């Protein structure tokens, strides 16, 4: 009968020794050998009539090793389940001389493994955490800007003979040239559409009165301020991090002049944007837009609160790890074993991810956070609608249901969706445990704060 003993190797790091007696593996080996003999196809012998000695000689060593190792695995798994031990990954074999396995001389064998034990830990009291729920103030200027954006988006473009204002929309062709306007062979070229006001203030007046076919020869630095220049450089296929890119000359050739006629604010427009919502007046229209802007910023504030929750749990949960075991595990995983230097470089990030995984598991298990099939179907449906540009589509159409059912059979999609939904539910639960203080903030300050935080963590 197999026996298993354990000894300490370090913090949450143990050695387990599995001693097998011949009687633990020999019967299953002999049975396996007989089954192989019945199925083996060997030239010169009828199926099932191959001499046992030949089968043992040809296949015995590999079958013997397989059965011994399968018995060891079975004993370890049974022992771990019986002892209710929580371990990381799987037991790692310590140095074992496999040449000791001899099919012609079965013996009692002892195998040694190392295991890393999961730590016991206590999470912080979230109700006592100092957290902030930011409330972004929706201003009249923000509403004005969105109204203008919608009027422009749904407006009509009207052709004009010449440029008369900085609000003109122009189509231009960028052709790389020298300072005298001579095109450079093999230089960058690109068609683009932009507003006259995107040019630097000093150059806008140079466009006034220009007609189709006219051109200006400018460096990108002269033509555009930094923000516009950066996306123009990228659009031209140049390296935005190369300082020399901004000093390149281009012939900017005018190919079309237009002016955008903004959509009129009337009931027809309101009904198009908010069908069936009974939006009849400009005041009601602005009210709807304010609701949407507020919902967006409330969502961003919720994400930021979830970020605070993440750091509260991660930074204030004390947890010990079997570092020696985990580094050894990291070193041996994958097709290409890692060097000690690579392991040391990767371990801090791995340790943080592992810590968050243990915290997540504890929260999910203790609070019975579940993801059911309907959650997965709703996720698939919402993902489809987002692909369609957020269009207001009826969700009971046959083709929508066909898409959802097809995705439910995609194992990778289901696993990814399950994880994302579970994580969202985890954060939603965590947020109910917090007692954040509300703080009013303007959109610009909130955005800057979030960007600085993201930059700090990258």
C-alpha positions in Angstrom: 0.0 0.0 0.0 1.4 3.4 -1.0 2.4 5.8 1.8 2.9 9.6 1.6 5.0 11.7 3.9 5.7 15.4 4.0 8.5 17.6 5.2 9.1 21.3 5.3 11.3 23.0 2.8 10.5 26.6 3.7 7.7 29.1 4.0 4.5 27.4 2.6 6.9 25.1 0.7 6.9 21.4 1.4 8.4 18.2 0.1 6.1 15.2 -0.3 7.5 11.7 -0.7 5.4 9.0 -2.3 6.5 5.4 -1.6 5.0 2.8 -3.9 4.9 -0.9 -3.2 4.9 -3.4 -6.1 1.4 -4.3 -5.3 0.3 -0.7 -6.0 1.2 -0.7 -9.7 2.0 -4.3 -10.8 -1.6 -5.5 -11.3 -2.5 -2.5 -13.5 0.7 -2.9 -15.5 0.0 -6.6 -16.1 -3.6 -5.8 -17.1 -2.4 -3.1 -19.5 0.2 -5.5 -21.0 -2.6 -8.1 -21.7 -4.9 -5.5 -23.3 -2.0 -4.4 -25.5 -1.4 -8.0 -26.5 -5.0 -8.4 -27.6 -5.0 -5.3 -29.7 -1.4 -5.3 -31.1 -0.9 -5.7 -34.9 2.5 -7.3 -35.5 3.5 -8.7 -38.9 3.8 -12.5 -38.8 1.2 -12.9 -36.0 -2.5 -13.0 -35.9 -4.2 -10.3 -33.9 -4.4 -11.3 -30.3 -1.9 -14.2 -30.8 1.3 -12.4 -30.2 3.4 -14.1 -27.5 3.3 -12.3 -24.1 7.1 -12.4 -23.9 7.4 -10.5 -27.2 4.8 -7.9 -26.2 6.7 -7.4 -22.9 10.0 -7.1 -24.7 8.7 -4.6 -27.2 6.3 -2.5 -25.2 6.9 -3.5 -21.6 9.4 -0.7 -20.6 7.2 2.2 -21.7 4.0 0.6 -20.4 5.7 -0.1 -17.1 6.9 3.5 -16.7 3.5 4.8 -17.7 1.7 2.7 -15.1 4.2 3.5 -12.3 3.8 7.3 -13.0 0.0 7.1 -13.4 -0.1 5.3 -10.0 2.1 8.1 -8.4 -0.2 10.8 -9.9 -3.3 9.0 -8.6 -1.9 8.6 -5.1 -0.9 12.3 -5.0 -4.3 13.5 -6.2 -6.1 11.3 -3.7 -3.9 12.4 -0.9 -4.3 16.1 -1.7 -8.1 15.7 -1.8 -8.2 13.7 1.4 -6.0 16.1 3.3 -7.9 19.1 1.8 -4.6 20.9 1.0 -4.8 24.0 -1.2 -1.7 24.1 -3.5 -0.5 26.3 -6.3 -0.3 24.7 -9.8 0.8 21.1 -9.6 3.5 19.2 -7.6 6.9 19.6 -9.2 9.1 16.5 -9.4 12.3 16.7 -7.5 15.4 14.9 -8.9 14.3 11.3 -9.6 16.4 8.7 -11.3 14.0 7.2 -13.8 16.6 4.6 -14.8 15.7 2.8 -11.6 12.4 1.6 -13.2 13.1 -1.9 -14.6 10.3 -3.9 -16.0 12.2 -7.1 -15.4 12.9 -6.3 -11.8 9.8 -4.5 -10.2 10.6 -3.0 -6.9 9.2 -0.6 -4.3 9.9 2.9 -5.5 9.9 6.3 -3.8 9.3 9.6 -5.7 9.8 13.1 -4.3 7.9 16.3 -5.2 7.8 19.8 -4.0 4.5 21.7 -3.5 3.6 25.3 -2.8 0.8 25.9 -0.3 -1.8 28.6 -0.8 -1.7 31.1 2.1 -4.4 31.9 4.6 -5.2 35.6 4.5 -7.7 38.2 5.7 -9.0 41.1 3.5 -9.3 44.6 4.8 -12.7 46.0 6.0 -13.8 47.9 2.9 -16.3 49.9 4.9 -13.4 51.6 6.6 -11.5 52.3 3.4 -11.0 56.0 2.5 -12.4 56.2 -1.0 -13.9 58.9 -3.2 -16.8 58.9 -5.6 -16.1 61.7 -8.1 -19.1 63.6 -9.4 -18.3 65.3 -12.7 -20.3 68.5 -13.2 -22.0 68.6 -16.6 -21.8 72.3 -17.7 -23.7 74.2 -20.3 -20.5 74.4 -22.4 -20.4 70.6 -22.5 -24.0 70.4 -23.6 -23.4 73.2 -26.2 -20.4 71.3 -27.6 -22.4 68.0 -27.9 -25.3 69.8 -29.6 -22.9 71.3 -32.1 -21.2 67.9 -32.7 -24.6 66.3 -33.4 -25.7 69.2 -35.7 -22.4 68.8 -37.7 -22.6 65.0 -37.8 -26.1 65.0 -39.2 -25.6 68.2 -41.3 -25.2 68.6 -45.0 -22.0 69.5 -46.9 -22.4 72.2 -49.5 -19.7 72.8 -52.2 -18.2 76.3 -52.5 -16.0 77.9 -55.1 -13.4 79.3 -52.8 -12.3 79.4 -49.1 -14.1 82.2 -47.3 -13.8 81.3 -43.6 -11.9 79.1 -41.1 -15.0 76.9 -40.9 -14.6 75.7 -44.5 -14.0 72.0 -44.9 -11.3 71.4 -47.5 -10.0 68.4 -49.3 -6.2 68.6 -49.9 -3.5 66.5 -51.3 -0.2 66.5 -49.3 2.9 66.0 -51.6 6.3 66.0 -50.1 8.5 68.7 -51.7 11.6 70.8 -51.2 11.6 74.4 -49.9 10.9 75.6 -53.5 7.9 73.4 -53.9 9.5 70.9 -56.2 8.0 67.4 -55.5 10.5 64.9 -54.1 10.5 61.6 -56.0 9.4 58.8 -53.7 8.3 61.3 -51.0 5.2 61.0 -48.8 1.8 61.8 -50.4 -1.7 61.6 -48.9 -5.2 62.9 -49.4 -6.9 64.4 -46.4 -10.0 66.3 -45.4 -9.8 68.9 -42.7 -11.1 72.3 -41.5 -9.2 75.4 -42.3 -9.2 76.2 -38.6 -6.9 73.2 -38.0 -4.1 75.2 -39.5 -2.0 77.6 -37.3 -3.7 81.0 -36.8 -0.9 82.7 -38.8 -1.5 80.4 -41.9 -5.3 80.4 -42.0 -5.5 83.8 -43.7 -3.2 82.4 -46.4 -6.0 80.1 -47.5 -8.6 82.8 -47.8 -9.8 83.2 -51.4 -8.0 80.0 -52.6 -9.8 77.8 -55.2 -9.5 74.2 -56.3 -6.0 73.7 -57.8 -4.3 76.3 -55.7 -1.6 75.2 -53.2 0.6 76.4 -50.4 4.2 75.0 -49.7 4.8 74.8 -46.0 6.6 72.7 -43.4 4.3 70.7 -41.1 5.7 72.8 -38.2 4.6 76.0 -39.9 1.2 74.6 -41.0 -0.1 73.0 -37.8 0.0 73.3 -34.0 1.3 70.3 -32.1 -1.9 68.4 -31.6 -3.1 68.6 -35.2 0.5 68.1 -36.5 0.9 64.8 -34.6 -2.1 63.1 -36.3 -1.2 64.6 -39.7 2.4 63.2 -39.4 1.0 59.8 -38.4 -1.5 59.9 -41.3 1.3 60.6 -43.7 3.1 57.5 -42.5 5.9 59.4 -40.9 7.4 58.8 -37.4 5.7 61.2 -35.0 8.7 60.7 -32.6 11.1 61.8 -35.2 11.8 65.6 -34.7 12.8 65.9 -38.4 9.3 64.9 -39.6 7.9 68.3 -38.5 10.5 70.1 -40.7 9.6 68.4 -43.9 8.1 70.6 -46.7 4.8 69.7 -48.4 2.8 71.1 -51.3 -0.7 71.2 -49.8 -2.9 71.2 -53.0 -6.6 72.2 -52.7 -8.9 69.7 -54.4 -12.3 70.6 -52.9 -13.9 73.4 -50.8 -17.1 72.9 -48.8 -19.0 74.3 -45.9 -21.0 72.2 -43.4 -24.5 73.4 -43.0 -25.5 72.4 -39.5 -28.7 70.5 -38.9 -31.5 72.6 -37.8 -32.8 72.0 -34.2 -36.4 70.9 -34.8 -38.8 68.1 -33.9 -37.8 66.1 -37.0 -34.1 66.1 -35.8 -35.1 65.3 -32.2 -37.3 62.4 -33.3 -34.4 61.0 -35.4 -32.1 61.0 -32.5 -34.6 60.0 -29.8 -37.4 58.0 -31.5 -40.5 57.7 -29.4 -39.1 59.7 -26.6 -41.5 62.7 -27.1 -38.6 65.2 -27.3 -40.4 68.2 -28.8 -38.4 71.3 -27.7 -34.8 72.4 -27.7 -34.9 72.5 -23.9 -36.0 68.9 -23.7 -33.4 68.0 -26.3 -30.7 69.6 -24.2 -32.0 67.8 -21.2 -31.6 64.4 -23.0 -28.1 65.2 -24.0 -27.3 66.3 -20.4 -28.6 62.9 -19.2 -26.3 61.0 -21.6 -23.3 63.1 -20.8 -24.0 62.6 -17.1 -24.4 58.9 -17.6 -21.1 58.7 -19.4 -19.2 60.6 -16.6 -20.9 58.6 -13.9 -19.7 55.4 -15.7 -16.2 56.8 -15.8 -16.4 57.7 -12.1 -17.6 54.2 -11.3 -14.6 52.7 -13.1 -12.4 55.0 -11.1 -14.0 53.9 -7.9 -13.5 50.3 -8.9 -9.8 51.1 -9.4 -9.7 52.4 -5.8 -11.3 49.2 -4.7 -8.7 47.2 -6.6 -5.8 49.0 -4.9 -7.5 48.9 -1.5 -7.7 45.1 -1.7 -4.3 44.6 -3.3 -2.3 47.0 -1.1 -4.0 46.2 2.2 -4.3 42.4 2.1 -1.3 40.9 3.7 -0.3 37.6 2.1 2.7 35.3 2.2 3.9 33.2 -0.7 6.1 30.1 -1.3 8.5 32.2 -3.3 11.1 29.5 -3.8 8.5 27.1 -5.2 6.8 29.7 -7.4 10.1 30.8 -8.9 11.0 27.2 -9.6 7.6 26.7 -11.2 8.0 29.9 -13.4 11.4 28.6 -14.4 10.2 25.2 -15.7 6.9 26.2 -17.4 6.5 26.7 -21.1 8.4 25.3 -24.1 11.5 27.2 -23.3 12.6 27.1 -19.6 13.5 30.6 -18.2 16.8 31.7 -16.8 17.2 32.8 -13.2 17.5 36.4 -14.5 14.3 36.1 -16.5 12.4 34.6 -13.5 13.6 37.4 -11.2 12.5 40.0 -13.7 9.0 38.4 -14.2 8.3 37.5 -10.6 7.0 40.8 -9.2 4.3 41.1 -11.9 3.5 37.4 -11.6 3.2 37.8 -7.8 0.8 40.7 -8.1 -1.4 38.8 -10.5 -1.4 35.8 -8.3 -2.3 37.8 -5.3 -5.3 39.4 -7.1 -6.4 35.9 -8.3 -6.5 34.6 -4.7 -8.4 37.7 -3.5 -10.8 37.3 -6.4 -11.4 33.7 -5.7 -12.0 34.4 -2.0 -14.6 37.1 -2.8 -16.4 35.0 -5.4 -16.6 31.9 -3.1 -17.6 33.7 0.1 -20.2 35.8 -1.6 -21.6 33.2 -4.0 -20.9 35.4 -7.0 -22.2 33.4 -10.0 -22.4 33.8 -13.8 -25.4 32.1 -15.4 -26.1 31.3 -19.1 -28.4 34.3 -19.4 -25.6 36.6 -18.3 -23.4 35.1 -21.1 -26.2 35.5 -23.6 -26.8 39.2 -22.6 -23.1 39.8 -22.9 -23.0 38.4 -26.4 -26.1 40.4 -27.4 -24.6 43.7 -26.1 -21.3 42.9 -27.8 -23.1 42.5 -31.1 -25.0 45.8 -30.7 -21.7 47.6 -29.9 -20.3 46.2 -33.1 -23.3 47.7 -34.9 -22.4 51.1 -33.6 -24.8 51.1 -30.7 -27.8 51.1 -33.0 -31.3 50.7 -31.5 -31.9 47.1 -32.7 -34.7 44.8 -31.6 -33.1 42.1 -29.6 -35.7 39.5 -30.4 -34.9 39.2 -34.1 -34.0 35.7 -35.3 -30.5 36.7 -36.6 -29.7 38.2 -33.3 -30.6 35.0 -31.5 -28.7 32.9 -34.1 -25.6 35.0 -33.4 -25.9 34.6 -29.6 -26.4 30.8 -29.8 -23.4 30.5 -32.1 -21.2 32.4 -29.7 -22.5 30.2 -26.8 -20.8 27.3 -28.6 -17.5 29.1 -28.9 -15.4 27.9 -26.0 -12.9 30.7 -26.1 -15.7 33.4 -26.2 -17.6 31.7 -23.3 -14.4 31.5 -21.2 -13.5 35.1 -21.9 -17.0 36.4 -21.3 -17.4 34.4 -18.1 -14.2 35.9 -16.7 -15.2 39.4 -17.7 -18.7 39.1 -16.3 -17.5 37.6 -13.0 -14.9 40.3 -12.6 -17.6 43.0 -13.2 -19.9 41.4 -10.6 -17.0 41.2 -8.2 -16.3 44.9 -8.5 -20.1 45.7 -8.3 -20.2 43.7 -5.0 -17.1 45.4 -3.7 -18.5 48.8 -4.5 -21.5 48.1 -2.3 -19.2 47.5 0.7 -17.4 50.9 0.3 -18.6 54.1 1.9 -17.1 56.7 -0.5 -17.2 60.4 0.1 -18.6 62.3 -2.9 -16.4 65.0 -4.4 -17.4 67.4 -7.2 -14.9 67.8 -10.0 -14.8 69.2 -13.5 -14.3 66.9 -16.5 -10.9 68.2 -17.4 -9.5 67.7 -13.9 -11.0 64.3 -13.7 -9.6 63.2 -17.0 -6.1 64.6 -16.0 -6.2 62.7 -12.7 -7.1 59.4 -14.5 -4.4 59.8 -17.1 -1.8 60.6 -14.5 -2.8 57.5 -12.6 -2.6 55.3 -15.7 0.8 56.8 -16.6 2.1 56.1 -13.1 1.1 52.4 -13.4 2.7 51.9 -16.8 
